[in-house]
Amino acid sequence: MQKIWEDKELGKVVLKKHRNSRQYTIRIRSGAVSVSLPLLGTYKKAIELLEIHKPTILSKLKINPPKPVISEQDLKVLRKKASEYLPDRLRMLSGLHGFTYTSIRISKSKSRWGSCSSKKNINLSLFLMRLPSHLIDYVILHELCHTVEMNHSDKFWALLDRTCGGKAKVLRKELRTFYI
């Protein structure tokens, strides 16, 4: 059972009763607020908790604002740009730094910017096209470094840092300010 509660500052909040919930839990995901409550809990108490914790919730919403909805047309445009740009950029950076890879795949992954399989297949999210070019290069170089070191060990980070001209930590920190 669920109920939608509308607040002028928090927007629409989903209040949902769960059979296995033992306590009231406030969650913020992708800029949306929800409350899970026990099956025998009351919506009134959930709303009271939201009011008590509203300042904290609002501050967290500023850090993690709602993600805009992407239309099918925008996805097509991003996919086209990614298909034209990312394979060439990957080829250029791998040649420049002496890396080899097997294949490239462009996906609409919303959980990660890229990945590298043990077979050296590189997967890149088409949402990379929303990043500045130096961060696109950072993600590509990160995945290329995985073709040599298939983990996030100290050796991996040292290789990535050398590849990025000593700026790996700065670029990683900057990348974390962006959301897919």
C-alpha positions as CSV (number, residue, x, y, z in Angstrom):
1,M,0.0,0.0,0.0
2,Q,1.3,3.4,-0.9
3,K,0.2,7.0,-0.6
4,I,1.6,10.2,-2.2
5,W,2.0,13.2,0.1
6,E,2.7,16.5,-1.5
7,D,4.9,19.1,0.2
8,K,5.7,22.5,-1.3
9,E,9.4,22.2,-0.4
10,L,10.0,18.5,-0.8
11,G,7.6,17.9,-3.7
12,K,5.9,14.6,-4.1
13,V,6.8,12.1,-1.4
14,V,5.9,8.4,-1.7
15,L,4.8,6.8,1.6
16,K,4.9,3.1,1.2
17,K,4.0,0.4,3.7
18,H,6.2,-2.7,3.7
19,R,5.4,-6.1,5.3
20,N,9.0,-6.5,6.5
21,S,9.6,-3.0,7.7
22,R,10.1,-2.6,11.4
23,Q,10.8,1.1,11.4
24,Y,10.2,4.3,9.4
25,T,12.9,4.9,6.8
26,I,13.4,8.1,4.8
27,R,15.3,7.6,1.5
28,I,16.5,10.1,-1.1
29,R,17.2,8.5,-4.5
30,S,17.8,10.5,-7.7
31,G,16.4,13.5,-5.9
32,A,13.1,11.9,-5.0
33,V,12.1,11.4,-1.3
34,S,10.3,8.3,-0.1
35,V,9.4,6.9,3.3
36,S,9.0,3.2,4.0
37,L,6.9,2.4,7.0
38,P,5.8,-0.7,8.9
39,L,2.6,-2.4,7.8
40,L,0.9,-1.3,11.0
41,G,2.6,2.2,10.9
42,T,0.6,5.3,10.3
43,Y,0.9,7.8,7.4
44,K,0.5,10.6,10.0
45,K,3.6,9.5,11.9
46,A,5.6,9.3,8.6
47,I,4.6,12.8,7.7
48,E,5.5,14.0,11.2
49,L,9.0,12.4,10.7
50,L,9.3,14.2,7.4
51,E,8.5,17.5,9.0
52,I,11.1,16.9,11.8
53,H,13.8,15.9,9.4
54,K,12.9,18.4,6.6
55,P,16.0,20.7,7.1
56,T,18.3,17.7,6.7
57,I,16.3,16.3,3.7
58,L,16.4,19.7,2.0
59,S,20.2,20.0,2.5
60,K,20.7,16.5,1.0
61,L,18.4,17.4,-1.9
62,K,20.7,20.3,-2.7
63,I,23.7,17.9,-2.9
64,N,21.7,15.3,-4.9
65,P,19.2,17.2,-7.0
66,P,16.5,15.4,-9.0
67,K,17.8,13.9,-12.2
68,P,16.1,15.3,-15.3
69,V,14.0,12.9,-17.3
70,I,15.6,12.2,-20.7
71,S,13.3,11.9,-23.7
72,E,13.7,9.2,-26.4
73,Q,14.8,11.9,-28.8
74,D,17.6,13.1,-26.5
75,L,18.7,9.5,-26.1
76,K,18.9,9.1,-29.9
77,V,21.0,12.3,-30.1
78,L,23.3,11.2,-27.3
79,R,23.7,7.7,-28.8
80,K,24.6,9.2,-32.2
81,K,27.2,11.6,-30.7
82,A,28.6,8.8,-28.6
83,S,28.9,6.4,-31.6
84,E,30.7,9.0,-33.6
85,Y,33.0,10.3,-30.9
86,L,33.9,7.6,-28.3
87,P,35.3,4.8,-30.6
88,D,37.7,7.2,-32.3
89,R,38.7,8.8,-29.0
90,L,39.3,5.3,-27.5
91,R,41.4,4.3,-30.5
92,M,43.4,7.5,-30.3
93,L,44.1,7.3,-26.6
94,S,44.9,3.6,-26.6
95,G,47.4,4.2,-29.4
96,L,48.9,7.3,-27.7
97,H,49.5,5.4,-24.4
98,G,50.2,1.9,-25.8
99,F,47.1,0.1,-24.6
100,T,45.3,-2.6,-26.5
101,Y,41.6,-3.6,-26.2
102,T,39.4,-6.1,-28.0
103,S,36.2,-4.2,-28.7
104,I,34.1,-1.3,-27.7
105,R,30.4,-1.2,-26.8
106,I,28.3,1.9,-26.1
107,S,25.4,1.4,-23.7
108,K,22.9,3.5,-21.9
109,S,24.2,2.5,-18.5
110,K,23.0,4.7,-15.7
111,S,25.0,3.0,-13.0
112,R,28.6,3.5,-14.3
113,W,30.5,5.6,-16.8
114,G,32.4,2.6,-18.2
115,S,33.7,-0.9,-17.6
116,C,36.3,-3.3,-18.9
117,S,35.9,-7.1,-19.1
118,S,38.6,-9.6,-18.5
119,K,38.6,-10.1,-22.3
120,K,39.6,-6.4,-22.7
121,N,36.1,-5.5,-24.0
122,I,35.4,-1.9,-23.1
123,N,31.9,-0.7,-22.4
124,L,31.2,3.1,-22.3
125,S,28.0,4.8,-21.3
126,L,26.5,7.2,-23.9
127,F,25.9,9.6,-21.0
128,L,29.7,10.3,-21.1
129,M,28.7,12.8,-23.9
130,R,27.3,15.1,-21.2
131,L,30.8,15.4,-19.5
132,P,33.6,17.9,-20.4
133,S,36.1,16.3,-22.8
134,H,38.9,16.0,-20.3
135,L,36.6,13.9,-18.0
136,I,35.6,11.7,-21.0
137,D,39.3,11.1,-21.6
138,Y,39.8,10.3,-17.9
139,V,37.0,7.6,-18.0
140,I,38.4,6.1,-21.2
141,L,42.0,6.1,-19.7
142,H,40.6,4.5,-16.5
143,E,39.1,1.7,-18.6
144,L,42.2,1.3,-20.7
145,C,44.3,0.9,-17.5
146,H,42.0,-2.0,-16.6
147,T,43.3,-3.8,-19.7
148,V,46.6,-4.0,-17.8
149,E,45.5,-4.1,-14.2
150,M,42.0,-5.7,-13.7
151,N,41.5,-4.2,-10.3
152,H,41.8,-1.0,-8.3
153,S,45.1,-1.9,-6.6
154,D,47.9,0.6,-5.9
155,K,49.5,-0.5,-9.2
156,F,46.3,0.4,-11.1
157,W,46.1,3.8,-9.5
158,A,49.8,4.5,-10.2
159,L,49.4,3.5,-13.8
160,L,46.3,5.7,-14.2
161,D,48.1,8.6,-12.5
162,R,51.0,8.3,-14.9
163,T,48.7,8.1,-17.8
164,C,46.7,11.2,-16.7
165,G,49.9,13.3,-16.2
166,G,49.7,13.1,-12.4
167,K,46.1,14.4,-12.2
168,A,44.1,11.1,-11.6
169,K,42.9,12.1,-8.1
170,V,41.9,15.6,-9.2
171,L,40.0,14.2,-12.2
172,R,38.4,11.5,-10.1
173,K,37.2,14.0,-7.6
174,E,35.8,16.3,-10.4
175,L,34.0,13.3,-12.0
176,R,32.2,12.6,-8.8
177,T,30.4,16.0,-9.0
178,F,28.6,14.7,-12.1
179,Y,25.7,12.3,-12.2
180,I,24.6,10.0,-15.0
